[in-house]
Amino acid sequence: MRLGRILGALILCDLVLGIATMVTEKVSAPFLPEPLRAYVAAPGPGGWILVALWVAIIVTTVLAWIGLLNLLRPARTIYLASWCAYLLYVVLTGPTVMTPFGSVLDTAMALVGGAILGLVYFSELRLRFKTLTESWR
């Protein structure tokens, strides 16, 4: 299988796993024990700053996916930056509660993200990425 097709499949998996994680958490939350439901429902620290960071992470990740599919060199850095911002988000949110299914999906999403980073930085595919000026020609 060509590396470009593998990259496309990994990006699709990343998208599907991200959506599945959020949906699973919303659907499974009522099945948590009452103290954990109350903890999940309580507003966390940071408020609007964390919401803004979360929106920025989503926007940069989608832009990076588009750029990676078009083999644009800056997209690699944008994708890496979105993962670094996500790690900062996880640190700033403090302790969290996830259902078992949501946790499995979240871990799978992290593994896929690592595979994407490894593919775009350490495989032969890294040589096929173009700068923005090269792609406009």
N, C-alpha and C positions, 0 to 999 in steps of 0.2 A: 504494500500500500504506500502511496506517495505521502511524503511528510506534510504537504499542503492539505491533503484530504484528512490526515490525522489531526492537524491543527483545527480544521473546520469541525470535525467531530467532537474534539475536546471543548471547543467554544460552545457548541450546542449542548453538550453535557453540563458545562458550567452554568449555562442559562437555565436549563431544566432543573438541575439540582438546587439552584438558588431559589427559584419559584416554588419548587416542591418543599423546600425547607420552611419557607414562610407560610405556605398553605398548611402544612402538617402541624406547625406550631399553633396556628389559629384554631384548627379543627380539634387538636388533641388537648388544648389547654383546659377545657371543662372536665377532663378526666384526671387532672392532677388533684392531690389531696388539698383540702381547704386552705391550710396555711400557705402552701405554695401558690395556690391561685391568688390569694390576697397579696403575696409578695410580687407576683408577676403583674398584677393590676395596679400596684402602687407606682406613682411616678418616680422615676429614677433620678439620680443626680445629673446635673448638666442641662436638662431641659432642652431648650431650643438650640443650644450649641451642638448637642449630640444629634438632633434631628437634621440640622444643616450639614453636619459632617456626614451623616448617613446618606443624604441626598447627593452630596458631592461625590461620595464613593460610588453610588449607583451610576451617576452621569459619567464619571471618568471610566468606569469599567465598561459601559456600553460603547463609549467612544473608542476605547482601547480595542474592544472586540472588532469593531468595524475596521479600524486601522490594521489589526493583525490579519484579518481576512484579506485585506488588500496588500499585505506584506509591506507595510510602511514602517520604516525604522523607528520613528518617534513613538509608535504605538507600543513597542516593547517597553520603553521607559514609562509610558503612561500606565500600562498594566501593572508594572512593578510598583509604581507609586500608589495605585489604587489598593494594592495588597498591603503596602506599608500603612496607608491611611486606615484600612480595615483593622490592622493589628492595633493601631493607636485607639481606634473606636472601642475595640474589645477591652483594652486596658482602662479606658475612661469610664466605661459603663459599670465597672465593678462586678460583683458576683451576679450571675444570671442563673435562671432555671430553664432547662430545656427538657422536653419529653425525650424518651429514648429514641423514637423514630426521628425526631428533629435533630438530635445529636448525631445520629448515624449519617443523615443526609448532609449535615454541616461538615462533618469530617470528610465525607466523600467529596464535597465541593472543594475543600482545602487540598485534598490530594489531586484533584483535577487541575486546580490552579497551579499547584507545584509542577505538574506535568507540562502545562502550557509554558510556564517560565523556563523549565528545562529544555523544552523543544525550541523555543525562540532564541535562547541564549547559548545553548551548548550543543545543538545538533547542526547538521549541514544546512538546515533551513535558514540559519542565521545569515548565511552568505547571500540568500536571495532577497533579503529585505532591502528596500530602496529608500532613498531620502525623498522628501516631498518634491524637490525640484526634478529629480529623476522620474518620479511618477507622473508629473505634468507633461512630460515630453511625449 
